[in-house]
Amino acid sequence: MKTQKQRMIDGKLYMGDEELREDTYQARRNMLEFNKLITKEEITSMESKIFGSYGNPSY
């Protein structure tokens, strides 16, 4: 049986559960921390934490 998170990723109907709630809270904490950053190095480090890998830097 698929988790609610996997159903969401697959584009199927899903119900919020504790795992999805915690993911949302963590994303909000990350964005609050990201918005406090000042230096290019801090921002690059946090982008890697949030997104893993990505193309050209956004700055």
SVG drawing of the C-alpha trace seen along z (x, -y; Angstrom):
<svg xmlns="http://www.w3.org/2000/svg" viewBox="-8 -40 39 42">
<polyline fill="none" stroke="black" stroke-width="0.4" points="0.0,0.0 1.4,-3.4 1.9,-6.1 -0.1,-9.3 3.1,-11.1 3.7,-8.7 0.1,-9.1 0.7,-12.9 3.9,-12.5 2.2,-10.2 -0.5,-12.9 -3.3,-10.8 -5.8,-11.8 -4.4,-11.7 -5.1,-12.8 -2.7,-14.8 -1.1,-12.8 1.6,-13.3 4.5,-12.8 3.1,-15.4 2.5,-17.8 6.1,-17.4 7.4,-18.0 5.4,-21.2 6.7,-22.4 10.3,-21.6 9.8,-23.5 8.5,-26.5 11.4,-26.4 13.9,-26.2 12.4,-29.2 12.4,-31.2 16.1,-30.4 16.8,-31.1 15.2,-34.5 17.6,-35.5 20.7,-34.8 23.0,-37.6 26.1,-36.3 26.4,-34.5 28.1,-31.5 25.3,-31.1 22.6,-31.3 24.5,-28.7 24.8,-26.4 21.1,-26.6 20.0,-26.2 22.0,-22.9 20.2,-21.8 16.8,-22.7 17.1,-21.6 19.9,-19.1 21.3,-19.9 20.2,-22.5 21.4,-24.3 23.0,-27.7 22.8,-29.7 19.7,-31.9 21.6,-35.1"/>
</svg>
